[in-house]
Amino acid sequence: MSAISAPTTPALPTAADFASFYLYGLTNQPYQQSADLEKFGQLYTLVIGNHGGASLSSSFHPYQLVSEAGLTVWYTAYAQLYAQPNRAALFGAMADEQARFVVAPPASFAEFHVWPDTRLTSAENPVFSHYIPFVLPFLVRKGPAPLRWDAEVAAADGNPARLQPYLAAVNEATKFVQPAPAFVLGFGEFDEQQPERLIGRFMDVRATLLTR
């Protein structure tokens, strides 16, 4: 009689199976929270599309994205999901059904920790004390399909007028957590090995802000 083998449990995804994306823009109050799960879901779908993952229920100044211990808000969101008792089903739903979740980051991320890159400090660039940078993070399960944002940019084929309705929709969709006068500048992926790239995105618009 042959032995009956026990069914194998699928391996849980690691943090490397997720990507750290974000919307970024300018506001007068970068650290804002919302408990509106439906609105977060709508924003996630509009920006990310058919990929499982999680929105973080807060916006942040870039200097709030990395804790004093060196952990990012994205890694912390992954750890919070992993800590759930039903994590296998939760991660499975992300992969199989492109399920979206909302994660409330720890209050410790309210603290500012200036990176070695100090270009966003008011002492170095006073303009960023008036036009204050903000980031809305998304933790996204990696997959082959393009993100909604990338698909919309590709469809516009370099024509700003064709992309404008989509950008306006994204701006409107963020108002529940980042109300006016906040506005979105763009979208990107956070690289823990090169965090200064995020700072560079704001520096790219510095000259324009100085003429306002």
Z-matrix of the N, CA and C atoms (Angstrom, degrees):
N
C 1 1.455
C 2 1.529 1 108.79
N 3 1.306 2 115.70 1 130.86
C 4 1.463 3 119.21 2 -178.54
C 5 1.523 4 109.95 3 -82.17
N 6 1.299 5 114.66 4 148.04
C 7 1.458 6 119.80 5 179.81
C 8 1.523 7 110.56 6 -73.26
N 9 1.312 8 114.46 7 144.82
C 10 1.467 9 120.34 8 177.95
C 11 1.520 10 108.33 9 -92.53
N 12 1.300 11 115.41 10 119.58
C 13 1.467 12 118.72 11 -178.26
C 14 1.517 13 109.99 12 -84.74
N 15 1.307 14 115.45 13 145.05
C 16 1.459 15 120.59 14 179.03
C 17 1.526 16 109.44 15 -73.32
N 18 1.333 17 116.72 16 144.70
C 19 1.470 18 118.87 17 178.66
C 20 1.526 19 110.34 18 -61.98
N 21 1.310 20 114.75 19 141.80
C 22 1.460 21 119.28 20 -179.57
C 23 1.523 22 110.23 21 -83.36
N 24 1.307 23 115.67 22 142.11
C 25 1.458 24 121.43 23 177.80
C 26 1.526 25 108.77 24 -92.21
N 27 1.333 26 117.54 25 126.55
C 28 1.464 27 118.91 26 179.62
C 29 1.523 28 111.45 27 -56.41
N 30 1.311 29 115.48 28 140.59
C 31 1.462 30 119.79 29 179.62
C 32 1.517 31 109.98 30 -66.69
N 33 1.307 32 116.08 31 138.25
C 34 1.462 33 120.53 32 178.27
C 35 1.526 34 109.54 33 -73.93
N 36 1.311 35 117.35 34 145.63
C 37 1.463 36 119.34 35 179.50
C 38 1.522 37 111.11 36 -67.77
N 39 1.303 38 115.87 37 149.58
C 40 1.450 39 121.54 38 175.19
C 41 1.524 40 108.98 39 -95.46
N 42 1.306 41 116.05 40 173.83
C 43 1.465 42 119.82 41 177.65
C 44 1.519 43 110.97 42 -59.81
N 45 1.334 44 117.46 43 -27.65
C 46 1.469 45 121.31 44 179.85
C 47 1.523 46 112.21 45 -68.95
N 48 1.330 47 117.53 46 -15.08
C 49 1.466 48 121.26 47 178.16
C 50 1.524 49 112.08 48 -83.74
N 51 1.323 50 117.05 49 1.21
C 52 1.459 51 122.08 50 179.91
C 53 1.524 52 109.91 51 -120.54
N 54 1.316 53 114.80 52 152.32
C 55 1.459 54 121.11 53 176.21
C 56 1.524 55 109.31 54 -113.73
N 57 1.324 56 115.57 55 151.50
C 58 1.467 57 122.07 56 -176.21
C 59 1.533 58 109.54 57 -107.30
N 60 1.320 59 116.01 58 96.16
C 61 1.459 60 120.61 59 -179.26
C 62 1.525 61 110.46 60 -103.49
N 63 1.336 62 115.29 61 167.70
C 64 1.467 63 118.73 62 -179.70
C 65 1.526 64 110.83 63 -162.69
N 66 1.317 65 114.50 64 149.22
C 67 1.452 66 121.94 65 160.58
C 68 1.515 67 107.45 66 -90.47
N 69 1.321 68 116.99 67 146.70
C 70 1.464 69 118.80 68 176.55
C 71 1.519 70 109.44 69 -135.91
N 72 1.325 71 114.63 70 150.27
C 73 1.450 72 119.38 71 -178.03
C 74 1.507 73 111.51 72 -167.14
N 75 1.329 74 115.46 73 -161.41
C 76 1.463 75 122.27 74 -177.56
C 77 1.515 76 109.94 75 -127.32
N 78 1.328 77 116.44 76 147.78
C 79 1.455 78 121.30 77 -173.67
C 80 1.532 79 108.88 78 -156.28
N 81 1.323 80 116.34 79 -177.52
C 82 1.470 81 120.01 80 170.72
C 83 1.521 82 111.57 81 -107.01
N 84 1.339 83 116.83 82 -5.55
C 85 1.471 84 121.87 83 178.66
C 86 1.532 85 108.18 84 -149.64
N 87 1.340 86 117.22 85 98.71
C 88 1.462 87 119.17 86 -171.87
C 89 1.524 88 115.54 87 -76.60
N 90 1.328 89 117.66 88 -22.19
C 91 1.469 90 119.73 89 -174.53
C 92 1.526 91 109.34 90 -103.72
N 93 1.347 92 115.35 91 96.30
C 94 1.463 93 122.15 92 -176.41
C 95 1.519 94 109.55 93 -130.88
N 96 1.339 95 116.28 94 141.24
C 97 1.465 96 121.05 95 179.07
C 98 1.531 97 110.43 96 -120.19
N 99 1.326 98 114.88 97 158.61
C 100 1.461 99 121.09 98 174.48
C 101 1.527 100 108.71 99 -147.87
N 102 1.327 101 115.62 100 147.38
C 103 1.467 102 121.26 101 176.21
C 104 1.525 103 111.20 102 -104.91
N 105 1.326 104 117.62 103 13.06
C 106 1.471 105 121.92 104 -177.14
C 107 1.526 106 109.74 105 -83.61
N 108 1.327 107 116.39 106 90.66
C 109 1.461 108 121.03 107 -176.37
C 110 1.521 109 112.15 108 -64.65
N 111 1.332 110 116.78 109 -35.31
C 112 1.462 111 119.92 110 -179.92
C 113 1.528 112 110.93 111 -64.21
N 114 1.325 113 116.96 112 -43.56
C 115 1.460 114 120.80 113 -179.99
C 116 1.527 115 111.10 114 -65.91
N 117 1.338 116 116.39 115 -38.79
C 118 1.463 117 118.84 116 176.64
C 119 1.527 118 110.26 117 -63.14
N 120 1.321 119 116.98 118 -39.87
C 121 1.460 120 120.22 119 178.00
C 122 1.516 121 112.07 120 -63.50
N 123 1.319 122 116.91 121 -40.80
C 124 1.463 123 120.73 122 178.79
C 125 1.526 124 111.07 123 -65.00
N 126 1.328 125 115.96 124 -42.23
C 127 1.459 126 119.38 125 179.01
C 128 1.522 127 110.76 126 -65.02
N 129 1.327 128 117.11 127 -42.34
C 130 1.465 129 120.86 128 178.95
C 131 1.525 130 110.33 129 -59.22
N 132 1.319 131 117.02 130 -46.99
C 133 1.465 132 120.89 131 -179.67
C 134 1.515 133 111.32 132 -62.69
N 135 1.311 134 116.91 133 -40.08
C 136 1.459 135 121.60 134 -178.15
C 137 1.526 136 111.59 135 -66.96
N 138 1.319 137 117.30 136 -36.36
C 139 1.463 138 121.07 137 -175.05
C 140 1.529 139 112.42 138 -95.18
N 141 1.333 140 116.73 139 -42.99
C 142 1.471 141 121.23 140 -173.96
C 143 1.524 142 111.50 141 -95.33
N 144 1.333 143 117.69 142 -44.03
C 145 1.462 144 120.39 143 -179.78
C 146 1.513 145 112.60 144 88.36
N 147 1.336 146 116.03 145 -142.78
C 148 1.460 147 121.67 146 -171.64
C 149 1.531 148 112.71 147 -85.59
N 150 1.307 149 115.19 148 65.58
C 151 1.458 150 122.68 149 174.59
C 152 1.527 151 107.21 150 -137.53
N 153 1.324 152 116.94 151 133.85
C 154 1.450 153 119.40 152 175.34
C 155 1.515 154 110.96 153 -69.27
N 156 1.317 155 115.58 154 154.52
C 157 1.453 156 118.91 155 179.12
C 158 1.508 157 112.43 156 163.24
N 159 1.313 158 116.05 157 -154.78
C 160 1.459 159 120.25 158 -175.79
C 161 1.521 160 110.54 159 -147.18
N 162 1.323 161 114.80 160 142.47
C 163 1.459 162 121.37 161 165.92
C 164 1.522 163 107.86 162 -89.73
N 165 1.309 164 116.58 163 150.12
C 166 1.460 165 120.69 164 171.16
C 167 1.517 166 107.39 165 -98.03
N 168 1.320 167 116.46 166 132.43
C 169 1.464 168 120.74 167 -169.02
C 170 1.522 169 112.98 168 -81.34
N 171 1.309 170 116.15 169 39.27
C 172 1.456 171 121.03 170 -179.98
C 173 1.512 172 108.86 171 -158.17
N 174 1.312 173 115.79 172 152.27
C 175 1.460 174 120.95 173 165.81
C 176 1.524 175 107.41 174 -100.16
N 177 1.322 176 116.19 175 162.49
C 178 1.454 177 121.05 176 -173.29
C 179 1.521 178 110.78 177 -142.68
N 180 1.318 179 115.88 178 151.36
C 181 1.460 180 120.41 179 161.50
C 182 1.529 181 106.23 180 -73.69
N 183 1.334 182 118.63 181 146.79
C 184 1.471 183 118.85 182 179.09
C 185 1.523 184 114.32 183 -52.13
N 186 1.331 185 117.81 184 -32.40
C 187 1.456 186 119.89 185 -179.66
C 188 1.525 187 112.98 186 -78.99
N 189 1.331 188 117.38 187 4.52
C 190 1.464 189 121.69 188 172.01
C 191 1.528 190 112.08 189 -102.70
N 192 1.306 191 117.67 190 -4.82
C 193 1.466 192 121.26 191 -172.53
C 194 1.520 193 113.77 192 -76.73
N 195 1.330 194 116.94 193 -20.35
C 196 1.468 195 121.13 194 -177.90
C 197 1.523 196 107.94 195 -124.09
N 198 1.323 197 116.19 196 125.86
C 199 1.459 198 120.92 197 -177.71
C 200 1.521 199 110.62 198 -74.08
N 201 1.321 200 114.94 199 171.10
C 202 1.463 201 120.60 200 177.92
C 203 1.520 202 111.11 201 -61.03
N 204 1.344 203 115.89 202 -28.35
C 205 1.466 204 120.55 203 178.83
C 206 1.525 205 112.55 204 -82.18
N 207 1.333 206 117.14 205 -2.95
C 208 1.460 207 120.76 206 178.72
C 209 1.516 208 114.59 207 90.19
N 210 1.330 209 118.38 208 10.33
C 211 1.465 210 121.92 209 178.45
C 212 1.524 211 110.02 210 -91.36
N 213 1.319 212 116.48 211 136.98
C 214 1.457 213 120.12 212 178.78
C 215 1.524 214 110.88 213 -86.50
N 216 1.328 215 116.55 214 161.75
C 217 1.469 216 119.74 215 176.57
C 218 1.522 217 110.53 216 -63.49
N 219 1.330 218 118.24 217 -29.23
C 220 1.464 219 120.96 218 179.50
C 221 1.535 220 110.59 219 -69.97
N 222 1.324 221 116.85 220 -45.83
C 223 1.460 222 118.86 221 178.63
C 224 1.526 223 110.54 222 -63.80
N 225 1.316 224 116.50 223 -38.44
C 226 1.464 225 120.24 224 179.19
C 227 1.517 226 110.67 225 -64.40
N 228 1.333 227 117.50 226 -38.07
C 229 1.471 228 120.59 227 176.52
C 230 1.529 229 110.43 228 -63.21
N 231 1.336 230 116.66 229 -43.15
C 232 1.461 231 119.76 230 176.70
C 233 1.530 232 110.51 231 -59.85
N 234 1.332 233 117.30 232 -44.53
C 235 1.465 234 121.14 233 -179.22
C 236 1.525 235 111.12 234 -63.01
N 237 1.334 236 116.71 235 -36.85
C 238 1.463 237 119.77 236 178.44
C 239 1.525 238 110.84 237 -66.22
N 240 1.325 239 117.14 238 -39.62
C 241 1.464 240 120.36 239 176.80
C 242 1.528 241 110.75 240 -66.71
N 243 1.324 242 116.41 241 -41.10
C 244 1.463 243 121.05 242 -179.28
C 245 1.522 244 111.22 243 -64.63
N 246 1.322 245 116.89 244 -29.25
C 247 1.465 246 120.80 245 -177.87
C 248 1.527 247 113.22 246 -75.99
N 249 1.336 248 117.23 247 -9.64
C 250 1.464 249 119.41 248 -178.82
C 251 1.532 250 110.81 249 -71.04
N 252 1.334 251 118.54 250 140.65
C 253 1.469 252 120.83 251 179.42
C 254 1.533 253 113.02 252 -59.81
N 255 1.333 254 117.17 253 -30.88
C 256 1.466 255 121.68 254 -178.96
C 257 1.525 256 111.57 255 -97.82
N 258 1.329 257 116.77 256 30.78
C 259 1.467 258 120.41 257 -172.89
C 260 1.527 259 112.88 258 -59.49
N 261 1.325 260 118.52 259 -33.57
C 262 1.469 261 119.77 260 -179.11
C 263 1.526 262 110.08 261 -63.45
N 264 1.333 263 116.94 262 -46.19
C 265 1.456 264 120.35 263 178.55
C 266 1.523 265 111.14 264 -67.01
N 267 1.313 266 115.78 265 -38.00
C 268 1.466 267 121.08 266 -178.67
C 269 1.525 268 110.58 267 -64.18
N 270 1.326 269 117.44 268 -49.87
C 271 1.458 270 120.18 269 179.33
C 272 1.524 271 111.16 270 -67.60
N 273 1.348 272 116.59 271 -33.70
C 274 1.460 273 119.71 272 176.53
C 275 1.517 274 111.97 273 -63.16
N 276 1.331 275 116.40 274 -40.51
C 277 1.467 276 120.43 275 178.26
C 278 1.518 277 111.33 276 -64.92
N 279 1.323 278 117.03 277 -35.23
C 280 1.465 279 119.90 278 176.87
C 281 1.520 280 111.24 279 -61.51
N 282 1.334 281 116.12 280 -39.94
C 283 1.460 282 120.50 281 -176.37
C 284 1.527 283 111.84 282 -80.95
N 285 1.331 284 117.31 283 -43.36
C 286 1.462 285 120.90 284 -172.20
C 287 1.528 286 113.56 285 -87.08
N 288 1.317 287 116.99 286 -33.54
C 289 1.463 288 121.00 287 -174.72
C 290 1.525 289 112.97 288 -117.53
N 291 1.322 290 116.49 289 5.14
C 292 1.461 291 121.73 290 -176.32
C 293 1.538 292 110.92 291 52.30
N 294 1.337 293 115.49 292 40.59
C 295 1.463 294 120.54 293 -178.82
C 296 1.517 295 110.78 294 -65.84
N 297 1.361 296 114.95 295 145.86
C 298 1.454 297 121.26 296 177.90
C 299 1.517 298 109.20 297 -114.95
N 300 1.326 299 115.75 298 141.72
C 301 1.449 300 121.66 299 178.58
C 302 1.528 301 109.01 300 -129.67
N 303 1.315 302 115.48 301 168.25
C 304 1.458 303 121.32 302 175.87
C 305 1.523 304 107.61 303 -124.43
N 306 1.325 305 116.17 304 131.37
C 307 1.455 306 122.19 305 -178.04
C 308 1.522 307 108.82 306 -119.20
N 309 1.326 308 116.38 307 130.10
C 310 1.464 309 121.24 308 176.14
C 311 1.529 310 108.31 309 -90.53
N 312 1.320 311 118.91 310 115.22
C 313 1.467 312 120.45 311 -178.28
C 314 1.520 313 111.39 312 -70.54
N 315 1.325 314 117.99 313 154.89
C 316 1.464 315 121.12 314 178.01
C 317 1.526 316 111.80 315 -58.47
N 318 1.315 317 115.52 316 148.61
C 319 1.464 318 120.98 317 -179.38
C 320 1.522 319 112.30 318 -62.56
N 321 1.330 320 116.94 319 -18.80
C 322 1.468 321 119.70 320 -179.88
C 323 1.521 322 112.35 321 -61.90
N 324 1.334 323 117.13 322 -21.10
C 325 1.464 324 119.91 323 179.21
C 326 1.529 325 112.26 324 -77.14
N 327 1.319 326 117.08 325 -0.25
C 328 1.466 327 119.44 326 172.11
C 329 1.522 328 111.06 327 -70.57
N 330 1.321 329 116.61 328 -20.04
C 331 1.462 330 120.87 329 -177.92
C 332 1.528 331 110.47 330 -78.01
N 333 1.328 332 114.96 331 145.20
C 334 1.457 333 121.37 332 177.54
C 335 1.521 334 109.57 333 -91.64
N 336 1.338 335 115.86 334 135.45
C 337 1.463 336 122.06 335 174.30
C 338 1.519 337 106.89 336 -132.73
N 339 1.308 338 116.00 337 101.39
C 340 1.463 339 120.12 338 -177.07
C 341 1.521 340 109.35 339 -69.16
N 342 1.334 341 115.30 340 126.78
C 343 1.457 342 120.37 341 179.10
C 344 1.522 343 109.74 342 -70.81
N 345 1.325 344 116.70 343 173.77
C 346 1.473 345 117.75 344 170.43
C 347 1.523 346 112.46 345 -57.33
N 348 1.343 347 117.17 346 -27.39
C 349 1.467 348 121.42 347 175.18
C 350 1.526 349 107.91 348 -82.93
N 351 1.309 350 116.84 349 106.98
C 352 1.473 351 122.20 350 -172.84
C 353 1.521 352 113.52 351 -101.39
N 354 1.321 353 118.19 352 15.52
C 355 1.464 354 120.40 353 -171.85
C 356 1.525 355 114.25 354 -65.43
N 357 1.325 356 118.40 355 -19.01
C 358 1.468 357 120.19 356 -179.61
C 359 1.522 358 112.73 357 -93.20
N 360 1.315 359 118.38 358 1.24
C 361 1.459 360 119.95 359 177.60
C 362 1.523 361 110.06 360 -74.20
N 363 1.318 362 116.32 361 148.83
C 364 1.464 363 120.35 362 -179.08
C 365 1.518 364 111.41 363 -66.09
N 366 1.337 365 117.58 364 -27.93
C 367 1.460 366 120.29 365 178.50
C 368 1.526 367 111.18 366 -65.85
N 369 1.335 368 116.17 367 -37.50
C 370 1.461 369 119.76 368 -178.12
C 371 1.526 370 112.11 369 -87.10
N 372 1.322 371 116.56 370 -37.36
C 373 1.466 372 121.39 371 179.24
C 374 1.531 373 109.04 372 -138.81
N 375 1.331 374 116.95 373 88.71
C 376 1.474 375 120.10 374 -176.35
C 377 1.518 376 114.44 375 -56.39
N 378 1.327 377 118.09 376 -24.61
C 379 1.466 378 120.22 377 -178.77
C 380 1.528 379 111.11 378 -59.18
N 381 1.346 380 117.30 379 -27.98
C 382 1.464 381 120.38 380 -178.61
C 383 1.527 382 113.34 381 -82.50
N 384 1.334 383 116.53 382 3.93
C 385 1.461 384 119.42 383 168.76
C 386 1.529 385 110.52 384 -90.96
N 387 1.328 386 116.76 385 -14.62
C 388 1.463 387 121.87 386 175.87
C 389 1.525 388 110.64 387 -101.15
N 390 1.308 389 115.90 388 -49.73
C 391 1.467 390 122.31 389 172.48
C 392 1.529 391 106.42 390 -98.77
N 393 1.322 392 116.16 391 94.47
C 394 1.469 393 120.00 392 -170.43
C 395 1.528 394 110.21 393 -90.59
N 396 1.321 395 118.15 394 127.14
C 397 1.464 396 121.34 395 -179.97
C 398 1.529 397 112.20 396 -64.72
N 399 1.327 398 115.69 397 143.35
C 400 1.459 399 120.77 398 170.84
C 401 1.516 400 109.41 399 -137.76
N 402 1.344 401 115.26 400 158.73
C 403 1.460 402 123.35 401 179.85
C 404 1.524 403 108.52 402 -135.99
N 405 1.333 404 116.66 403 135.31
C 406 1.467 405 122.89 404 171.83
C 407 1.532 406 107.88 405 -111.82
N 408 1.351 407 119.00 406 109.87
C 409 1.465 408 121.29 407 -173.10
C 410 1.537 409 113.31 408 -87.36
N 411 1.345 410 113.75 409 151.35
C 412 1.466 411 122.66 410 173.12
C 413 1.522 412 108.17 411 -134.77
N 414 1.334 413 116.66 412 129.18
C 415 1.462 414 122.23 413 174.18
C 416 1.525 415 106.67 414 -98.02
N 417 1.331 416 117.99 415 117.75
C 418 1.466 417 121.65 416 -168.40
C 419 1.522 418 110.80 417 -123.08
N 420 1.337 419 115.29 418 128.77
C 421 1.467 420 120.64 419 174.86
C 422 1.532 421 108.27 420 -67.75
N 423 1.319 422 116.50 421 126.12
C 424 1.456 423 120.34 422 -176.77
C 425 1.524 424 111.37 423 -65.52
N 426 1.330 425 115.54 424 143.84
C 427 1.454 426 121.44 425 179.57
C 428 1.517 427 109.91 426 -161.90
N 429 1.335 428 116.64 427 168.41
C 430 1.473 429 119.57 428 -174.94
C 431 1.524 430 114.73 429 -76.38
N 432 1.325 431 117.62 430 -23.66
C 433 1.464 432 119.74 431 -175.98
C 434 1.527 433 110.73 432 -71.27
N 435 1.336 434 117.43 433 146.47
C 436 1.472 435 118.97 434 178.37
C 437 1.519 436 111.07 435 -68.93
N 438 1.311 437 116.00 436 152.26
C 439 1.454 438 120.36 437 173.75
C 440 1.523 439 109.16 438 -69.37
N 441 1.322 440 116.71 439 153.23
C 442 1.466 441 121.12 440 179.80
C 443 1.529 442 110.62 441 -56.84
N 444 1.331 443 117.33 442 -44.60
C 445 1.462 444 120.61 443 -179.59
C 446 1.527 445 110.23 444 -57.27
N 447 1.333 446 116.82 445 -48.73
C 448 1.459 447 120.68 446 -178.18
C 449 1.525 448 111.17 447 -63.60
N 450 1.324 449 116.58 448 -38.20
C 451 1.459 450 120.28 449 179.29
C 452 1.524 451 111.28 450 -64.80
N 453 1.335 452 116.67 451 -40.09
C 454 1.463 453 120.40 452 179.41
C 455 1.528 454 110.85 453 -67.35
N 456 1.327 455 116.98 454 -41.17
C 457 1.465 456 120.71 455 178.03
C 458 1.524 457 110.25 456 -63.23
N 459 1.335 458 116.68 457 -42.75
C 460 1.462 459 120.15 458 179.31
C 461 1.523 460 111.32 459 -64.10
N 462 1.338 461 116.38 460 -40.22
C 463 1.469 462 120.10 461 -179.51
C 464 1.518 463 111.81 462 -66.32
N 465 1.323 464 117.09 463 -30.54
C 466 1.467 465 120.87 464 178.90
C 467 1.526 466 111.37 465 -71.85
N 468 1.331 467 117.17 466 -22.24
C 469 1.464 468 122.45 467 173.90
C 470 1.530 469 112.71 468 52.88
N 471 1.349 470 114.55 469 43.82
C 472 1.451 471 118.96 470 175.89
C 473 1.512 472 115.68 471 80.39
N 474 1.312 473 117.56 472 3.79
C 475 1.468 474 121.37 473 -179.56
C 476 1.529 475 109.51 474 -97.11
N 477 1.337 476 118.58 475 106.20
C 478 1.469 477 120.73 476 -177.25
C 479 1.527 478 113.12 477 -58.27
N 480 1.318 479 117.71 478 -34.09
C 481 1.462 480 121.04 479 -178.91
C 482 1.522 481 111.21 480 -65.09
N 483 1.327 482 117.09 481 -35.25
C 484 1.464 483 120.53 482 179.90
C 485 1.519 484 111.18 483 -73.99
N 486 1.334 485 116.74 484 -28.98
C 487 1.460 486 120.42 485 -179.36
C 488 1.524 487 111.99 486 -83.90
N 489 1.323 488 117.95 487 -21.29
C 490 1.458 489 121.84 488 -172.16
C 491 1.524 490 114.14 489 -56.74
N 492 1.341 491 120.38 490 -44.29
C 493 1.479 492 118.87 491 179.24
C 494 1.530 493 112.93 492 -58.67
N 495 1.322 494 116.40 493 -37.54
C 496 1.465 495 119.22 494 178.36
C 497 1.522 496 110.76 495 -68.08
N 498 1.328 497 117.54 496 -45.10
C 499 1.461 498 120.61 497 179.04
C 500 1.528 499 111.29 498 -61.49
N 501 1.325 500 116.06 499 -38.14
C 502 1.466 501 119.74 500 177.89
C 503 1.523 502 110.62 501 -64.26
N 504 1.338 503 116.27 502 -38.29
C 505 1.462 504 120.11 503 179.03
C 506 1.525 505 110.77 504 -66.27
N 507 1.334 506 117.47 505 -39.49
C 508 1.460 507 121.16 506 178.20
C 509 1.522 508 110.10 507 -64.78
N 510 1.329 509 116.44 508 -45.49
C 511 1.464 510 119.53 509 177.92
C 512 1.517 511 111.58 510 -57.80
N 513 1.320 512 116.38 511 -44.27
C 514 1.464 513 120.14 512 -179.63
C 515 1.525 514 110.96 513 -64.79
N 516 1.332 515 116.73 514 -37.23
C 517 1.461 516 121.50 515 -177.48
C 518 1.518 517 113.03 516 -70.32
N 519 1.333 518 117.73 517 -17.75
C 520 1.467 519 120.07 518 178.97
C 521 1.524 520 113.23 519 -88.71
N 522 1.322 521 117.84 520 -8.97
C 523 1.468 522 120.99 521 -170.00
C 524 1.528 523 113.08 522 -64.93
N 525 1.329 524 117.91 523 -22.83
C 526 1.466 525 119.28 524 -179.39
C 527 1.531 526 111.35 525 -68.72
N 528 1.323 527 117.05 526 -24.26
C 529 1.468 528 120.34 527 -179.32
C 530 1.531 529 111.85 528 -116.10
N 531 1.325 530 117.05 529 -24.49
C 532 1.466 531 121.33 530 176.43
C 533 1.536 532 108.14 531 -131.26
N 534 1.339 533 116.94 532 80.17
C 535 1.466 534 120.19 533 -176.42
C 536 1.527 535 111.96 534 -68.82
N 537 1.327 536 115.02 535 166.13
C 538 1.467 537 121.01 536 177.65
C 539 1.526 538 108.97 537 -53.83
N 540 1.332 539 115.85 538 143.07
C 541 1.470 540 129.29 539 15.75
C 542 1.524 541 115.15 540 -90.45
N 543 1.319 542 118.85 541 17.61
C 544 1.461 543 120.53 542 -179.61
C 545 1.523 544 111.02 543 -63.28
N 546 1.333 545 116.20 544 147.59
C 547 1.465 546 120.73 545 173.82
C 548 1.519 547 108.86 546 -149.91
N 549 1.326 548 115.73 547 149.67
C 550 1.460 549 123.26 548 -176.83
C 551 1.521 550 109.83 549 -86.68
N 552 1.320 551 115.54 550 136.28
C 553 1.461 552 121.65 551 176.09
C 554 1.521 553 112.06 552 -98.35
N 555 1.328 554 117.31 553 -34.47
C 556 1.454 555 118.59 554 -176.01
C 557 1.512 556 112.58 555 178.64
N 558 1.333 557 114.76 556 -162.98
C 559 1.463 558 123.20 557 -172.62
C 560 1.518 559 107.53 558 -142.22
N 561 1.335 560 117.34 559 144.69
C 562 1.446 561 119.90 560 179.78
C 563 1.510 562 112.75 561 -159.74
N 564 1.319 563 115.59 562 179.82
C 565 1.469 564 122.98 563 176.57
C 566 1.514 565 108.60 564 -117.44
N 567 1.322 566 116.09 565 130.65
C 568 1.461 567 121.19 566 -178.89
C 569 1.517 568 109.88 567 -80.91
N 570 1.310 569 116.32 568 129.08
C 571 1.461 570 123.37 569 178.83
C 572 1.530 571 107.82 570 -110.28
N 573 1.324 572 116.64 571 110.71
C 574 1.467 573 120.37 572 -179.38
C 575 1.527 574 112.09 573 -61.33
N 576 1.328 575 116.90 574 -26.82
C 577 1.456 576 120.43 575 179.69
C 578 1.522 577 112.09 576 -79.72
N 579 1.332 578 116.19 577 -22.05
C 580 1.463 579 120.65 578 179.64
C 581 1.540 580 110.06 579 -137.01
N 582 1.321 581 117.00 580 64.23
C 583 1.474 582 119.62 581 -177.01
C 584 1.521 583 113.03 582 -64.06
N 585 1.333 584 116.10 583 -21.14
C 586 1.462 585 119.12 584 -179.23
C 587 1.533 586 112.47 585 -64.40
N 588 1.315 587 117.41 586 -16.99
C 589 1.464 588 119.25 587 177.03
C 590 1.524 589 111.37 588 -62.05
N 591 1.327 590 116.62 589 -35.01
C 592 1.461 591 120.08 590 176.41
C 593 1.527 592 110.17 591 -65.40
N 594 1.304 593 117.39 592 -43.55
C 595 1.465 594 120.76 593 177.05
C 596 1.524 595 109.51 594 -59.42
N 597 1.324 596 116.28 595 -40.18
C 598 1.456 597 121.13 596 -179.53
C 599 1.515 598 113.40 597 -60.92
N 600 1.324 599 117.33 598 -31.59
C 601 1.469 600 119.86 599 179.28
C 602 1.532 601 110.58 600 -63.60
N 603 1.319 602 116.58 601 -38.17
C 604 1.464 603 119.57 602 177.68
C 605 1.532 604 111.05 603 -74.67
N 606 1.306 605 116.35 604 -35.92
C 607 1.455 606 119.41 605 178.20
C 608 1.525 607 111.09 606 -64.53
N 609 1.319 608 117.22 607 -27.60
C 610 1.465 609 120.93 608 179.14
C 611 1.530 610 112.11 609 -62.58
N 612 1.343 611 117.29 610 -25.91
C 613 1.473 612 119.88 611 -178.72
C 614 1.528 613 111.81 612 -104.13
N 615 1.313 614 117.39 613 1.69
C 616 1.468 615 120.68 614 -176.45
C 617 1.520 616 111.98 615 -57.30
N 618 1.334 617 117.53 616 -47.28
C 619 1.467 618 120.17 617 -177.24
C 620 1.519 619 111.43 618 -60.14
N 621 1.337 620 116.88 619 -39.09
C 622 1.464 621 120.69 620 178.59
C 623 1.517 622 110.76 621 -64.89
N 624 1.330 623 117.32 622 -41.12
C 625 1.462 624 121.32 623 -179.24
C 626 1.521 625 110.81 624 -64.37
N 627 1.315 626 117.06 625 -34.76
C 628 1.459 627 120.66 626 -178.13
C 629 1.535 628 112.10 627 -67.93
N 630 1.321 629 117.14 628 -19.82
C 631 1.470 630 120.07 629 179.94
C 632 1.508 631 112.56 630 -90.95
N 633 1.323 632 118.15 631 -4.65
C 634 1.467 633 120.75 632 -176.82
C 635 1.513 634 111.09 633 -78.70
